[in-house]
Structure formats: structure tokens, C-alpha cells
Amino acid sequence: MFVIRRLALLLAVLLCLEAIVFAQPSNQMAERALGPQWKLVSRASGLIFAGTMLSVDAQAPTIDAPLPVVELKFRVEQAIAGTKIGEIVTIREWAGAWDTHRHMHPGQHFLLFFYPPSTLGLTSLVGGSLGQIELDATGHVIASPPSSQNPGPPRSAPTHSTSASPIHLRQLQRAIRGAREE
């Protein structure tokens, strides 16, 4: 009986701590991290995941693939829509779309929003740089979203500082899933 009471007390304490840590509403956090159009970006996406870039490979046009393509490979660490945790996702993006957002490099961590693949198997980031949020290795947002007036590259202004609390991916997942269900 004593053990059950202790476990119940521990659970209550953990729930209170979570409420304190995630006190700011998820929607406000999502807007701060993803920008004012975050709901539109979330709803337009076919693939949403946080992961690590494994490789990038530019491919010249061929008879089978007449467009120049950039092939990107990611390991999914947090699946939000259209992927599974641990999956290796291969994205084929038209080379012209590759220049509409900040280039990614192997080893970098991102929260990514991709359109559903076309009949040719090509996709791109929703809204260019709007669909590309850089994360640190612990899953915190480290790059601010571009403004809606200037969505192009580059962007690297940190969102966390001593005056603003860091935004964790779990907070964004909740808001993104909610927006997709609305």
C-alpha cells in the first residue's frame, strides 16, 4: 500500500512539472518557432518529421528522370505525419526548388514539412524555407522562422535567449497535430 501511494505521489509531481514546463500554450509556441503561417504549412504537408540529414546528392537529368534532381536522405527521429520513427526517408526534389531554401548538410537536425510527393515522385519544402526549421541535437528549435514577407534563405537568428524559453519539439508536435485535425 505504501508503494502505491508513493507511486501516485510521484506521478502527480511529474504531471505538475510537465504542466509548468509546457505552461505556454502550444499554439503560441508553434507561432513563435514556425511563424504566423504555421497552421497552413502544417495542413499542406504530406510528410512532417524531425530528423537528421544523412546525405545530399545532385543528380543530372537522365532518360528516366528528365529533370535535374537533388536527392536528400534523412533518418526520422520524430514522426509527425507520413513517416515512422527510425525510417530512412529519401526526398527527391527538383534542383530548381533546392535553391529556394537554405541548403542542408549531413549531420544537421531539422523539423521538416514536405508537400506530398507528385506523380513523378518529386516533392519540396512547403513554403520553401517556411518548411525548414533547424533543431539542435536535443530537439530544441535553434533557428527562427523567416518572416512571411521574406521567406527565402538564409535564416539563422536564434529563437532562444535569456529572455525567451527554448522551444522543444514535443511542444510543436502537439500543436501541429492539432492544426492538422482542425
C-alpha positions as CSV (number, residue, x, y, z in Angstrom):
1,M,0.0,0.0,0.0
2,F,2.8,2.4,0.9
3,V,4.5,1.8,-2.5
4,I,1.2,2.5,-4.4
5,R,0.8,5.9,-2.5
6,R,4.4,6.8,-3.3
7,L,4.0,6.0,-7.0
8,A,0.8,8.0,-7.1
9,L,2.6,11.0,-5.5
10,L,5.5,10.7,-7.9
11,L,3.0,10.6,-10.8
12,A,1.3,13.7,-9.5
13,V,4.6,15.5,-9.1
14,L,5.6,14.6,-12.7
15,L,2.3,15.8,-14.1
16,C,2.7,19.1,-12.3
17,L,6.3,19.5,-13.6
18,E,5.0,18.9,-17.2
19,A,2.3,21.5,-16.7
20,I,4.9,24.0,-15.6
21,V,7.4,23.2,-18.4
22,F,4.7,23.3,-21.0
23,A,2.7,26.2,-19.5
24,Q,2.8,28.4,-22.6
25,P,0.0,27.2,-25.0
26,S,1.3,25.0,-27.8
27,N,-0.2,27.3,-30.5
28,Q,1.8,30.3,-29.2
29,M,5.0,28.2,-29.1
30,A,4.3,27.0,-32.7
31,E,3.8,30.5,-33.9
32,R,7.0,31.7,-32.2
33,A,9.0,28.8,-33.7
34,L,7.3,28.3,-37.1
35,G,6.0,31.7,-38.0
36,P,2.5,33.1,-38.4
37,Q,1.6,30.7,-41.2
38,W,2.4,27.6,-39.3
39,K,-1.1,26.1,-39.5
40,L,-1.3,26.5,-43.3
41,V,2.2,24.9,-43.6
42,S,1.1,22.0,-41.3
43,R,-2.1,21.3,-43.2
44,A,-0.4,21.5,-46.7
45,S,2.3,19.0,-45.7
46,G,2.2,15.3,-46.7
47,L,5.4,14.5,-44.7
48,I,6.3,16.1,-41.4
49,F,9.1,14.8,-39.3
50,A,12.1,15.8,-37.3
51,G,15.3,14.1,-38.3
52,T,19.0,14.1,-39.2
53,M,20.2,14.7,-42.7
54,L,22.3,11.7,-43.8
55,S,23.2,12.7,-47.4
56,V,22.6,15.0,-50.3
57,D,23.2,14.0,-53.9
58,A,22.7,16.1,-57.0
59,Q,21.6,14.0,-60.0
60,A,21.8,15.0,-63.6
61,P,18.9,14.5,-65.9
62,T,18.5,11.1,-67.5
63,I,16.1,9.5,-69.9
64,D,14.1,8.1,-67.0
65,A,14.3,11.3,-65.0
66,P,14.4,14.3,-67.4
67,L,14.7,16.9,-64.7
68,P,17.8,17.7,-62.6
69,V,17.1,16.3,-59.1
70,V,18.6,16.7,-55.6
71,E,18.2,13.5,-53.6
72,L,18.1,14.0,-49.8
73,K,18.2,11.2,-47.2
74,F,17.0,11.7,-43.6
75,R,16.7,9.5,-40.6
76,V,13.4,10.1,-38.9
77,E,13.7,10.7,-35.2
78,Q,10.2,12.1,-34.5
79,A,7.4,11.2,-36.9
80,I,4.5,13.6,-37.1
81,A,2.8,12.8,-40.4
82,G,3.5,10.4,-43.2
83,T,6.6,8.7,-41.7
84,K,7.7,6.3,-39.0
85,I,10.4,6.7,-36.3
86,G,13.7,5.2,-37.4
87,E,12.7,5.2,-41.1
88,I,15.2,6.4,-43.7
89,V,13.3,8.9,-45.9
90,T,14.5,9.7,-49.4
91,I,13.3,13.0,-50.7
92,R,13.6,13.8,-54.4
93,E,13.4,17.5,-55.0
94,W,13.7,19.3,-58.3
95,A,17.1,21.1,-58.4
96,G,15.4,24.4,-59.0
97,A,13.4,24.1,-55.8
98,W,16.6,23.3,-53.9
99,D,17.7,26.9,-54.3
100,T,14.5,28.3,-52.7
101,H,15.6,27.3,-49.2
102,R,18.7,27.2,-47.1
103,H,20.9,24.3,-48.1
104,M,21.1,21.4,-45.7
105,H,24.2,19.4,-44.8
106,P,24.7,15.9,-43.4
107,G,24.6,15.8,-39.6
108,Q,22.2,18.7,-39.3
109,H,18.9,18.2,-37.4
110,F,15.7,19.7,-38.8
111,L,11.9,19.7,-38.4
112,L,10.7,19.5,-42.0
113,F,7.4,20.0,-43.8
114,F,7.3,18.5,-47.3
115,Y,4.4,18.5,-49.8
116,P,3.0,15.1,-50.7
117,P,5.2,13.6,-53.5
118,S,4.0,14.3,-57.0
119,T,3.3,11.6,-59.6
120,L,6.9,11.9,-60.6
121,G,8.0,11.2,-57.0
122,L,9.2,14.8,-56.5
123,T,8.5,16.9,-53.5
124,S,9.7,20.1,-51.9
125,L,9.6,22.0,-48.7
126,V,6.2,23.6,-48.0
127,G,6.7,27.4,-48.5
128,G,10.4,27.0,-49.2
129,S,12.2,28.0,-46.0
130,L,9.0,28.1,-44.1
131,G,9.1,24.3,-44.1
132,Q,12.6,24.0,-42.7
133,I,13.3,24.5,-39.0
134,E,16.8,23.8,-37.7
135,L,17.0,21.9,-34.4
136,D,19.8,21.3,-32.0
137,A,20.8,17.7,-31.1
138,T,18.4,17.8,-28.1
139,G,15.4,18.7,-30.2
140,H,15.2,22.4,-29.4
141,V,14.5,25.0,-32.1
142,I,17.6,26.9,-32.8
143,A,16.7,29.0,-35.9
144,S,13.9,31.4,-36.1
145,P,11.3,31.2,-38.9
146,P,11.6,33.5,-41.9
147,S,9.1,36.3,-42.0
148,S,6.1,35.8,-44.2
149,Q,7.2,38.8,-46.3
150,N,10.7,37.3,-46.9
151,P,10.5,33.5,-46.9
152,G,13.8,33.0,-48.8
153,P,17.2,31.9,-47.5
154,P,19.1,32.4,-45.3
155,R,18.0,32.4,-41.7
156,S,19.8,31.6,-38.6
157,A,18.8,34.0,-35.8
158,P,18.4,32.1,-32.6
159,T,15.0,31.9,-31.0
160,H,16.2,31.2,-27.6
161,S,17.9,33.7,-25.4
162,T,17.9,34.6,-21.8
163,S,14.5,36.3,-22.3
164,A,12.8,33.6,-24.2
165,S,12.5,30.0,-23.2
166,P,13.7,27.3,-25.6
167,I,11.0,25.6,-27.7
168,H,11.1,21.8,-27.6
169,L,9.9,19.6,-30.5
170,R,7.3,17.9,-28.3
171,Q,5.5,21.2,-27.8
172,L,5.4,21.7,-31.6
173,Q,4.2,18.2,-32.3
174,R,1.2,18.7,-30.2
175,A,0.3,22.0,-32.0
176,I,1.0,20.6,-35.5
177,R,-1.2,17.5,-34.9
178,G,-3.9,19.7,-33.5
179,A,-3.8,22.0,-36.5
180,R,-4.0,19.1,-38.9
181,E,-7.1,17.8,-37.2
182,E,-9.0,21.1,-37.2
